[in-house]
């Protein structure tokens, strides 16, 4: 069985784009965290603010969809 279907450049490009997408998401999340008047981590984890957790989750999904569409 030959490995004609395996192309290392395609795998490398996929990994590179995935890392770029994660970095862009991480940076945008940090910017949004700095723009909010309170500490998101403290509100969600320590104070158990479930409503804020759902808003941040929806925002994270939105950012991820935008980044994925831009990379695709």
Backbone torsions as a table, in degrees:
resi	resn	phi	psi	omega
1	UNK	NA	126.2	-179.5
2	UNK	-88.9	161.9	-178.8
3	UNK	-110.1	47.5	179.3
4	UNK	-68.8	-24.5	-178.5
5	UNK	-77.5	-20.4	-178.2
6	UNK	-88.1	115.8	179.2
7	UNK	-123.5	111.4	-175.8
8	UNK	-60.5	-31.5	-179.5
9	UNK	-66.4	-32.9	177.6
10	UNK	-69.4	-41.9	178.2
11	UNK	-64.2	-43.7	179.5
12	UNK	-63.0	-42.3	177.7
13	UNK	-63.1	-40.7	179.2
14	UNK	-63.1	-43.6	179.0
15	UNK	-65.5	-42.2	179.5
16	UNK	-61.8	-46.3	179.4
17	UNK	-66.4	-35.3	177.2
18	UNK	-64.6	-43.6	178.5
19	UNK	-64.9	-40.2	176.9
20	UNK	-62.9	-42.6	178.9
21	UNK	-62.9	-42.3	178.8
22	UNK	-65.8	-40.8	179.2
23	UNK	-64.0	-43.0	178.7
24	UNK	-64.4	-41.8	177.6
25	UNK	-62.1	-45.0	-178.7
26	UNK	-61.2	-45.6	179.2
27	UNK	-64.3	-42.0	179.6
28	UNK	-67.0	-34.5	177.6
29	UNK	-67.1	-39.3	178.0
30	UNK	-64.5	-41.6	178.8
31	UNK	-62.5	-44.5	179.7
32	UNK	-66.2	-36.9	177.0
33	UNK	-63.4	-38.1	178.7
34	UNK	-72.2	-28.6	-179.5
35	UNK	-76.8	-23.2	-179.7
36	UNK	-77.7	149.2	-176.0
37	UNK	-77.1	-0.9	-179.2
38	UNK	-138.3	169.4	-179.5
39	UNK	-82.0	114.1	-176.7
40	UNK	-61.3	-43.0	-177.5
41	UNK	-61.7	-44.4	-180.0
42	UNK	-64.7	-42.1	-178.9
43	UNK	-65.7	-43.2	-174.3
44	UNK	-79.5	-47.3	-172.9
45	UNK	-85.4	-50.4	-173.9
46	UNK	-80.6	-40.5	-178.3
47	UNK	-94.2	-2.1	176.9
48	UNK	55.9	44.3	179.7
49	UNK	-80.5	95.0	-174.8
50	UNK	-70.6	-34.5	179.2
51	UNK	-64.4	-44.3	177.3
52	UNK	-65.5	-35.7	177.4
53	UNK	-61.6	-40.6	178.2
54	UNK	-69.3	-37.2	177.9
55	UNK	-65.5	-43.8	178.9
56	UNK	-66.4	-36.6	177.4
57	UNK	-64.3	-43.3	177.9
58	UNK	-65.1	-40.3	177.2
59	UNK	-63.7	-41.1	179.1
60	UNK	-63.8	-42.7	177.5
61	UNK	-63.8	-40.1	177.6
62	UNK	-61.7	-45.4	178.2
63	UNK	-62.7	-42.1	180.0
64	UNK	-63.4	-39.6	178.7
65	UNK	-65.6	-41.5	178.8
66	UNK	-64.6	-44.4	179.2
67	UNK	-63.7	-43.4	179.9
68	UNK	-63.3	-40.5	178.5
69	UNK	-67.5	-37.1	179.5
70	UNK	-68.2	-38.1	-179.8
71	UNK	-74.3	-36.3	-176.8
72	UNK	-68.2	NA	NA
